[in-house]
């Protein structure tokens, strides 16, 4: 609708302005306020645990409303997570600052898991692994973090059995076409097939009648209405940012820009993979958005905020000798 497009365009404009602002912030300045930023994010995520669940009989809590505006704290947390992590680990690697970042990461991932937002929790965890490894190159730290994550997942599944039930439909969606274990994925696959290579036309699809079609299932919606070619082109475009970020980091003038750019691009790839593969039943459906495409003001602004790290790295590289 016209209202929807206008709303998305407005948030995109604010997102671009945010990108320009963040790309010009001196990370040395941010590092001085690392602790306050830690506290702000933890408070935001902690408040979400107090609010009523979004889905009855579960603990799924992802955003809260302020008047007509819905705000998703985890999207803001993505930007601060990379900013603080990269700026903290940019200095000489010590056990102290690495331990601080590990604790902060564990708290964020734990709070997201308690909120029921396991997709975003996984995104944070993989981003943490990428950030820590790029700076330290220590496989022991990565192995320890993965082991701790496995323990955490086991703990969550034990005390939140509905989570295990939600994943039980994975790879069995055709056996659950009429219940919440496979209803959405089955229709994504069906309507993607009906759309073919070139789609049925914008607004002519049926997937739009399924819940979350404009956010979690948007890859299927684009495939149905605009064709599989367009959908895959969008996915490749987002994924290509990681290749570009990897290329410019070899010429970056500081460790901060290398870490932040690669981690921002890596976050996009992980989020994209969870969205596309979750909707098509290759991976469990975790409810994360398709970068730049899914509906949601917080998501769009967060994406542009993350692009700022890639832009900043691109602007601060050594010239290539020809």
Buried (B, 14 or more C-beta within 10 A) or exposed (E): EEEEEEBBEEBBEBBBEBBEEBBEEEBEEBBEEBEEBBEBBBEBBBEBEEEEEBEEEEBBBBBBEEEEEEEBBBBBBBBBBBBBBBBBBBEEBEEEBBEBBBEBBBBBBBBBBBBBBBBBBBBBBBBBBBBBBBBBEEEEBBEEBEEBBEEBBEEBEEEBEEBEEBBEBBBEBEEBEEEEBBBBBBBBBBBBEEBEEEBBEEEEBBBBEBEBBBBBBBBBBBBBBBBBEBBBEBBEEBBEBBEBBBEBBEBBEEBBBBBBBBBBBBBBBBBBBBBBBBBBBEBBBBBBBBBBBBBBBBBBBBBBBBBBBBBBBBEBBEEEEE
